[in-house]
């Protein structure tokens, strides 16, 4: 056993003031080859450079199962096809397409480190560049595709983000569709919907908003409004639902324009199922593969199997809305993409119970 006071770490001044031992010198001079090519700023500002983000998606059995079924059960559509995996990430969709019999898969990803890792994964699984070819860049901005390919038969991508659109890469996928997909070609997936409902969650409100009234003996209540402005991403229990569900966005990914895919202005009209206090509007999304022989879909709502996307809650400012069974909660939701250079979006919601406010 070593006494605590016998453990001492040498300071930098002490180590530089005397000659280093051979072991110290060797340890300081020899470093493993770095595989990280992105800068620290890239890692801080771009979540896709964090492997933990991809780990969550890879472990999402619900999402993975839907993509696997959609591609494998419709292998006849992929067999002999040229496939573009837009915003490929680690190339899971590219692997599934190649496994289904695609003649050629072109996987395009803008992050160089992900391209390097995805290439290693594909080669490790026996897919050479003749089967899956990775390209670093944005699919819509490429002058040409590898091998002089002018059009692709299928565009596949796992582009979703929280609330469907937060940090979503949908706009880039749709631009790739417009640039490279042949007439009559297929989108996998080809439809996306966003739903909204009213929920009750007084406990969250107490823990994260109301406590600002007394923080270490000080009144921090001016923090309440900014705190309410931040969406809450977590898994909510279906028992917290107070109302029916409204579809506030329905995107046909085969034809919707890329420029306004993240713009939304829609009405909310839901009927309350029971008495309670409405604390928040809860949103989630559904992804569909409809334009194929065997349609497949998955949803991320509280009544569906859990996913890494969870749900997104927008807690209402002021006192909660008192509702009873049969009441109608009406309102509007609007979404805009503030800057093309950022994946962030602005969201605003207005709700009223029956004709009141």
N, C-alpha and C positions, 0 to 999 in steps of 0.2 A: 504494500500500500504506500502511495506517495502522498506526503503531506501537502496540503494546498499551498502553503507558503513556499514550498520548494519548486513550484512550477512557475517559470518565468519566461516571458517571450521577449526576445531581443528587439530593441527598437531599430528603425532604419539607420539612425545616426550611429548606433553602436556597431551595426554590421558593416557599415561603410568605413568606420574608423579603424578597423582591423582587417587583415587579410582573410578572405573567404577560404574555408576548407575546400578540398577538391570535391567533396560531396555537395556542398552548398553551391559551388560554382557550376557544377554539372546540372544540378537541379534548376538553377536560375537560367541556364542557357538553352536547355533542351525542352522544347514545347511540341506537343502533338500538332499535326497539321490541322488548321482550323477549317471547318466545313461551313461556318456561318459567313455568308457573303453580304448580308444586309447590314446597314449601319445601325447604331443604337437608336437613332431617330426613327428609322424604318420600323424597328421593333416596338418602339413606344407608341407610334401613331398608327401602325397598321396591325390590326389583330390577327390577320391571316398569316403573319410571320411567327406566331406562337403555336407550337405544336399542340399545346393543350386544347386550343380551339378545335383542331382537327381530331384530336382524341375524342372529344365529346361527340362529334358527328360520327366518327367511325364506330363508336359504341352505341349509337342510337339504333336499336333493333327495329323500331317502327319505320323509320325513314329508310334504313338499309333494306328491310324486307320489301318495301314498296318498290324501290328501284330495281331490286333483283327480280321480283315477280314481273314487273312491267317489261323488262328487257328479256328475261329468259322465257317467259310465256309467249312472247312475241318474237322469238328468235328468227322466224321466217322473214321478218321485216329487216333484220340486221344481216342475215346471211347474204354475203356477196356485196354488201353496201359499203359506201365510203361514209364514215361517221366523223363529225366534228364534236369534240368535247370542249365546249367553250368555258373559260374560267375553271380550268380542270382541277386546280388544287393539287391533291396527291394522286389524282388520276384514277379514282375508284370507278367512275362511270366509263372511262376508257377501257379499263380492265374488263368490265362486264360486257361492253360492246364487242371487244375482241373475243371474249369467251363465247359470245352468242354467234360468232361466225362472220363478223365484219371483215371485209377484204383489207381495209385500211382504216386505222383510227388516227386522227390528227388531234392531239391534245394540246391546247393552247392555254398558257398560264403566264400572267404578268410578273409574278414573283420568281426571281431566278433561283432562290434557294429551294422553293417548292418544286420547280422544274427538275433540279438536280436530284432531289430525293425521290420524286415520282418516277424518274427514269430508272433509278436504282431498283425501286420496287418492281417495276414492270420487267426489267431484265432478270431480276431474281426469280420472278414467276414464269420465266420462259418466253416472254414476248419481246422479240427483237425489234429494231427500228422499222423493219419491213411490215410489222403488224401494228405497232403503236409508235408513233413518232411525236416527240414532245418539242414544242416550239415556245420560246420565251417571248412574250409580247401580248398584245391585245388582238383578238381574232379579227375584229372589225377594221383594224388599222394595217393589217398585213397587205403588202403589195401582191403577194402570191402565196399559195399554199405549197407545201413540199411536193416534189415530183410533178410540178406543173398542173396539179389538180385545180380545176376551175370551179367546180361545184360539188357540194356534198349531198348525200341522200337524207341524212338525219343529223339534227343538232341535239345533243344531249347535254344536260348540265344540272348540277346541284348548286343552285345559285341563291337559295333562300337565306334570309336573315331573321332576327327577331322582328315580330310584327310584320313578317314577310319581307318588309322593305328596308328595315334598318341594317345598314352595311350590306345591303343586297347588291348583287352584281347583275341584276336583271337587265338593266339598260344595255350593258355590254353584250349580254347574251342575245338580246333582240337585234342589236346592230350587227352582230355576227350572222344572225338569221338573214337579215336584209342583204348582207354582203355575199354570203356563200351558199345559202340553201337553195337548191334547185326548185323550180315551180312544182308544186305537188309534193314536196319533201315533207318530212315529219319532224315535229318537235316532241322531245321527251324530257319533261312533261309538257303538256299543251294547254293546261288550264290552271289558274290559281284564284282562290277566293279568300276574302277576309270577312270574318264574322264579328259581331259585337253583341254583348249582353250586359245586363246590370248585375252587380254582385254586392254582397254584404261582407265586410271584413273590418269590424270595429277594432279587433285586436291589433291589426296592422296599423290602423290609424293612431291608436293609443301609443304604440311603441315607437313609431317613426315620425309622427307629426305633433301630436298633442304634448309630448314631453318637453317640447321647446319652451313651454311656459315656465319651466323651472329647471335650469341646467346649472348645477353646482351653486344653487342659490341665486342665480341671475335669470333675468327674463330674456330669453332668446326667441321670443315669439315672432320677431321679424324674419326668422328663418323659415317660417311655415310656408309662406307663398313660394319661395324658391324650391323648397323640398317637394311641394305638390307639383311643380313643373316637370319633375323627373319621372318618366314612366318606370314602373316596377315590373321586372321580368322574373317570374317565378311560377311554380306549379300551384294552381289553386284547386281546391276540392270542389267537386260538382255540387256538393251540398250548399256551397256558398252562392250558387246561382239564384237570383231572384226572379229572373224573367225568361221569356222566350228569346230566340236568337234572330238577329237581322243580318242579312248579307249586305255589306257596305261596299264591297269591291268584287268584281267578277272580270278577270282578265282572260281573254282568249289569246294565248301566247303565239298562236299561228298568225295573227293579224294585228294585234294591238301595236300602236306606234311606240318606238323606243323613247322618243323625246318626252312623253308625258306619262310614262308607266308608273312613275312615283308621285304623280299628282292625283289628288283625290278630293272630291267634295260630294258628300253623300248624306242622305237622311237616315236617322235612326228611329225606328218605331217598334217597340217591343211591349209585350203584355206581361204584367207581373203575375207570377204563379202563387205567391204567398205574401203575407205581411212581413215587413222588415224595414231595415234602414239601408238605403242604397248609398254605398260609400264610393263606388268606382264603376267605371265602364271597363269591361274586360274584352280584349280582342285576341283572336287567334286566326290561324289560316288553314286552308285545305289545299292540297296539291293533287292534281288529277292527271292521269294518263288515259285520255278518252279516245284519241284518234288511232286506235289499234284494235286488233282482233279480240283481245281480252283486256278490257279496261281495268285499271287499278287506281286506287286513291288512298290517301291517308290524311288525317286531320290532327291538329295539335291542341284541340280544345280540352277543357277539364273533364269532359265525358268520354274522351278517347284515351287509348293507351299513351303513356308518357313518352315525350320526345325531348331532345336536347333544346328544342325551340321554346318549350314551356308555353306560357301565355304572357300577355302584356297588359298590365292594369294601369288605368289613368284615374288616379284618385281625385275626387271632386273637391274643390275649395269650398270653405264654409261648412255649415252644418249638413249632415247627411240628409238625403231626401227620404221622407217617410212615405212608404207605399203600403198598399194592401192588395190582396188578390183581386185581379181584374183591372187594376190601374194600368194606364198606358204611359210609358216613358218615351217621350219624343225628343228629338234633337237633331244635331248635325255633327258631322266629323269632317275635318279638312286636313289634308296632308300636302306638304310641299317639300321639294328638295331645294334647300337654301343655296347650295353651291354645287356645281358639277364636279368640282375637285374633291368634294368630301362625300363620304357615304352616309353622313348624318341627315336626318329629316326633321322638319317641324310638324307638329301635330296639335290641333286644337279641337276641343269638344264642348258642345253646349247641350244641356239636358233640361227638360221640364217634365213634371208629372202632370198628366192630363192637360189642363189649360193653365195650370199655375206655374210658378218658377221655382 
